[in-house]
Amino acid sequence: MAVDLVMLGIAMLLAPALAEFAKMRSRNEKGYDWLAMGGVSYLVSVALSNDIGFGLASILGYGSTLFAAVGLIAGVLGVIVIVTGSLKQ
């Protein structure tokens, strides 16, 4: 599961960079910002899922779940903003 979230987070962080390279980001700046925030949230979720050895796995598990949910919401919101912005033009 952690590897999947890392790959998803990296892909969501690469999307704004590739959109900038293709000169598409200037039209939907806010959507790509939401998408990048979702990618960062997924990477923070993976970081919190690792136990550091002090018996904090159960406490950090809640943070991992919270940041994964925030990443999901930010990613979906970013895609919706990008699609609606692309349809307007």
C-alpha positions in Angstrom: 0.0 0.0 0.0 2.8 2.4 0.8 4.4 1.9 -2.6 1.1 2.6 -4.3 0.7 5.9 -2.4 4.3 6.9 -3.2 3.7 6.3 -6.9 0.4 8.2 -6.8 2.0 11.1 -4.9 4.9 11.4 -7.4 2.5 11.2 -10.4 0.3 13.9 -8.9 3.4 16.1 -8.4 4.6 15.4 -11.9 1.3 16.5 -13.5 1.8 20.3 -12.8 5.4 20.1 -14.0 4.4 18.4 -17.2 1.5 20.8 -17.7 4.0 23.7 -17.3 6.3 22.1 -19.9 3.3 21.8 -22.3 2.2 25.4 -21.6 -1.2 24.3 -20.3 -0.7 25.3 -16.6 -1.4 29.0 -17.1 -5.0 28.4 -18.0 -5.8 26.3 -14.9 -3.4 27.4 -12.2 -5.6 26.7 -9.2 -6.5 23.2 -10.4 -2.8 22.2 -10.7 -2.1 23.7 -7.3 -4.8 21.5 -5.8 -3.4 18.5 -7.6 0.1 19.2 -6.3 -1.3 19.6 -2.8 -2.9 16.2 -3.1 0.4 14.7 -4.1 2.2 16.2 -1.1 -0.6 14.9 1.2 -0.2 11.4 -0.1 3.6 11.5 0.5 3.0 12.8 4.1 0.5 10.0 4.5 3.2 7.4 3.6 5.7 9.1 5.9 3.3 8.8 8.8 2.5 5.2 8.1 6.1 4.2 9.1 6.6 3.2 12.7 9.6 5.0 14.2 10.0 2.5 17.1 8.5 4.4 20.0 5.1 2.6 20.0 3.4 5.4 18.1 2.1 3.3 15.3 -1.5 3.5 16.4 -1.4 7.3 16.9 0.4 7.9 13.6 -2.1 5.6 11.8 -4.8 8.2 12.3 -2.6 10.9 10.8 -1.8 8.6 7.8 -5.5 8.0 7.2 -6.3 11.7 7.6 -3.6 12.8 5.1 -4.7 10.1 2.6 -8.3 11.4 2.8 -7.1 15.0 2.3 -5.0 13.9 -0.7 -8.0 12.1 -2.2 -10.2 15.2 -1.8 -7.6 17.6 -3.1 -6.8 15.4 -6.1 -10.5 15.0 -7.0 -11.1 18.8 -6.6 -8.0 19.6 -8.7 -9.2 17.3 -11.5 -12.7 18.9 -11.4 -11.2 22.4 -11.6 -8.9 21.4 -14.4 -11.6 19.8 -16.5 -14.1 22.6 -16.0 -11.5 25.2 -16.8 -10.5 23.3 -20.0 -14.2 23.1 -21.1 -14.7 26.8 -20.7 -12.0 27.6 -23.2 
